[in-house]
Each structure stands twice: as C-alpha cells, then as structure tokens.
C-alpha cells in the first residue's frame, strides 16, 4: 500500500491515480479533505482502493496521526511518496520570516516528519520505498528562489544519505527532481507566455507521476531527474563554473520568474 502526500492536486493527485491503476492500495493525504474524498471516490468507482486521510505535513502531530491511521488500518506502508510542497520564490530580503518558515516546514521538515513516521515500520518489515519529490532546483542554485532552492537541496542530500543507510536493510530512498511542472501552486504562466522552448519545457504533472510509478515498480534509486537532459547540466557546474554562473545570470534576467511563496493562510 502507498501513502501519497500533497494528493489534493497536481503531481500528488496524478501519482495516487497512477499507483491505484497498478493495483496499489492508496492513502492520498493533504489538507483539503473535500478534494481527497473526490479523488478516493473516483478511484474506487474505477475498481481501485483508496482511503483518504487529512494531514498537514508541516505539523508533526498531524503526521503522527496519519501514521497511526495507516498502520492501524493496514499494518504496513510499502511506499511513501513525500510530495507535498509550496512555492518559495521571491527576493530573500523581502520575504517575511513567517513565509520563510512555512516554506521550510512544508518542503523540508514535511519530508523529514513523514519519513521519520513511516521508516521504522519499513525497516522492521525489511522492505519499502520512500520517494521524495524534490526539484531540479535541488541541483541548481536558482536565482530569485533562494529559500525554495535551499529546501530542495536539503531534500536531495537527505534522501541520498538516507538511501545509503537503509538500502542494506531493504528500504530504498529515491529523489525525483522535476523541472518546470504546471500545477495549481506552480502554474508557470511566465514560461508559457514566453513561448518557444520555454513553453515546451513546462511539463504536465502526469509525466512526473509516471516517473514516480516507474521508480517504484523498477526500484530505481537514489535519484532521477526529469527531463534527464537538464540533469546533465550539473556537470557544467563542476567542470566549467564560469559558464554555469553566466547561464544562471541569464536565467535570472530572462522572462521566467520563480513562483513566489504564498501569503500566510
């Protein structure tokens, strides 16, 4: 069975569908219960098995309740997809501390809380897969998105280190690093309006969901980036730093801007 966070829309929604189609029991979780109920109902109508649970991944107590519900109902968690995330773009000097904390608690601490909750049962069973949805911003220092990039860099580092710890005990940890994906929270309208290759670079969430399902089915670890061509640019950062920095400056002066951090609820 699989737990998918941030499942009320976007990549999480599509991932829950993708796993359900492969026959997995799915527990979609997010803060918006109405959407979760609709998702679970639609999955069940098509012959799948889904049990929605409300959860705010930025709150440890909420994650603990999720764990108790899942393990109490199913006695196991085979796959955990830590997908929940929020934008964090905007000049750092202008971001209020409460927004900075929200981004860090959701994008980084939410991954740590979820993994901490479900990893012990996976290790006890000697099997399991933790999939952490990060970003190519976790591999590149994205101008104008310092806080968001910092959280995603941390997720990539945490996931790789944890994989080396747990894989000898049968539990895989994988980071999935998408590029630009058009979702409710990350519409990327600037890239779409720019047209040309920028518009073509914006992917649908279903593409990332398909990658996540493939990662689980084929036991791919510890990292995969989408599209893979952009991941190759990491070599540029190491081998030709001046060229890499020039490219980053061009990105920051172009028409594409990082999605800003949300205002407090």
ABEGO torsion letter per residue (X at the ends): XBBBBGAABEAAAAAAAAAAAAGBBBBBBBABAAAAAAAAAAAAAAGBBBBBBBBBAABAAAAAAAAAAAAAAAGBBABBBBABBBBABEBAAABBAAAAAAAAAAAAAAAAAAAAAAAAAAAAAGBEBBBBBBBAAAABBBBGAAAAAAAAAAAAAAAAAAAAAAAAAGBBBBBBBBBBBBBAABAGAAAAAAEEAAAAABBBAAAAAAAAAAAAAAGBOABBBOBAAAAAAAAAAAABAAAAAAAAAAAAABABBBBBBBBBX
